[in-house]
Amino acid sequence: MAGAVAGLAFAAAASAANAYVIDFTDASTGTSGSLFQGSVSWQLTASGILNNSQAFDGTSAPSGTGLSFERDGYGVGRNDDEITTSSKGQEWIEITFSAPVLINAVYFLDLFVAPDHSSLEVGQASINGGNPIVSLAATEIARTGAPGFVAANFAPVYASVIRFTILSSNDSFGYADGALAGIGIAPVPVPAAGALLLGGLAGLGALRRRRKSA
């Protein structure tokens, strides 16, 4: 029971704070990097050319996110800074980690609501080739100077691969599109150390029982 309570406490703490934020709005963030003192590496791939050349164009930057907002995030296309879904198909960006990590937040930019509220843009993240773990619906109105920023914070979930896409509904201007702004990484527990500790405690318990019976 104590172990279960401790596990829940860890999960709650991990969901409240990121160990790392991979900030795709930082001008210095490329398409690969590392976490946890280099013990885990990551690589971005996409359905086309990865592009984060667009400068942040919102009138003000959201606060308390851990993002720099120097750029407008990553998109797909030589001349496009957004992930687009249209009649031609659905673009995507994937991040692959060399070992599973705990994801607890996803951030998008340039997701907007139509001025007449008839439709809105939705970003989506799926892990390990499975169903979406989170969908982020736009909350800011298009063409108002807002950055179209949407954040989702959730209980940490292990992932080796995350795919980011945009659903087909849009903001009534052009195509459905949005940009990948960042990913929150929670502190990673060390299962091996926990197993060793439990094994050691079990061994001590057995030793004590043998001594008592002797």
N, C-alpha and C positions, 0 to 999 in steps of 0.2 A: 504493500500500500504506500509506504514511504517513497519507494522508487517511482511509483506512478505519479504521486504528487510532485515529486522533484521534476519529473519529465514534463508535466503540465506547466510547472513554474518556468522551466527553461523555454518552452514553446511560447509562453506569453511574453517573456522578456525578449526573446528573439524577434517576435513580430513587432515589438515596440521600437526596436532600434536596428539599424543596418550595421553589419561589420564593414561592408564595402558598398559603395554605389558606383556602378559602371556608368559614367557620365558621358553620354553621346552628344551632349551640348557643349562639351569642353573642346575647344579648337585643337587641343593636343591629343585627343583620344583617336586612335587609329582603328584599324579593323582587327586587331589582335592585342592581347595583353595577358597579365597574370594576376593572381590573387593569393592571399595567404603566404606572403614572403616567397612567392614564386612556385609554391607547391602545386598550384592549379593554374593551368593556362586556358585561355579562351580565344575563339576565332569566329569572326563574322563572315557569313556567306549570304548570297542573295540570288534572286531570280534574274538579276541584271547587274549593272554597275552600281556599286555602293557609293553614295554621295552625301557628304555633310558640309558642303561648301557654302550653303545659305546662312547668312548671318541671322541671329535672332531678330525677329521683326515685330515682336509685341511691344505695346506702348509701355508695359511694365513687366518685370520678371516676378513670378511667384516666389514667395519666401518659405524658408524652412524645409526645403526639399533636398538639399545637398547637391543640387545641380548648379552649374555655372551660368547657363543661358548665354554663352558666347555665340553658339550656333543654334540652328533650328532643328537639330537632331539628324538622324540618318534616314535617307530614303533610297529609292532605286531609280537609276537612270542617269545618263551623262549630264543632262541639263535639268534634273528634277531632284528635289530634296525630300520627296514624299513617297510613301508606299501607296500605290494606286490600285484600285479595283475598277474595272470598266468592262464593256462588252468584249474587249480584246483578251481579258483574262484577269487573274488576281496575282499581283506581285507579292513577294514575301521577303523577309529577312530572317535568318536563323543565327543563333549564337550557340556554339558547341563548346562544352567544357571538357577538359581532359579527365576530370573526375566529377562525380555528382556533387552539386552544391545546393544549399538551401536558399531558394528564391522566396522573398517575402514582399516584393513591391515591383510594380511596372509603371513606367511613366511615358506618356505620349504628348506630342505637341501637334498643333494644326488640326485638331478635331473640332468641328463646329456644328452648331445648330442653325438651320435655315431661318432667315429673318422672320418668316411667317409661322415658324415652329411646326411646319408640315413634315419635316424629316430632320434627321441628324446623322452625324458620322460616328462610327463605332470601331474602336481598335480592339484587337483580340490577341491573346497569347495562348499557345498550346505547348505542352511539354511532352518530350519523348515520343513524338508521333501520335499522341492520343488526342482526346477531346480537349477543348479549351478549358484552361483553369481560371481565366478571367476575361471579361468583356468590359471595355471602358467606353461609356457613352458620353458624347460631347455635352458640355453644359454651357458653353459660351457662344454668343451669337456671332455669326460670320460678318465680316466687313465692319467691325466696331473697333478694331485696334487691339482686341484681346488676343492672347497668344494661343488660345485653343488648348490649354494645358489640362490634362486629366491624369490623375494618379489613382492607383489601386494598391492598398496595403492589405495583406492577408496573412493567415497563419502559414508559417514556412513550409514549403514543399520541395522535396528533392527533385532536381532536374539535371539531365546531362545535355539535352538539346531543347531549346525554346524557339518556336516559330512565331513570328509576328505578322499579322495580316490586318486588312481593313475590310469590314463588311460592305455590302453593295449600296446601302443607303447613304445619301450625301447631304450636303448643306444647300442644295439648289444652285450651286455654282460649280460648273465643270464636273469632274469625276469625284467619286468617293476616295478620299486620300487622307493621310496623316503621317507623322514622322515619329520614329522611335527616339525617345529622349533619354531613357535610362532604365537601369535594372537595379533593384535593391537585393543585396546578398546578406543573409542572416549569419550570425556566428555558427560555425559548424561543430557539432559535438564530436568526440572521438570515441566511436563505438568500441574499438579495440581496447582502449584504456578502461572503459566501463566493464568490458567483459573480463579483463584481467583482475580488476578490483573485486567483482562479484566472485570470480573463481578463487581469489585469495581469501575472501571472507568465508566462503563455503569450506575451504580447506582448514581454516582455523576452527570453524565449528566442529568439523569432524574430528580434529585433533583433541579438542576439549572433551568431546563425548567419549573418545577412546581412553583418555586419562581418568575420567570419572568411573568408567566401567572397570578399569584396572584397580 
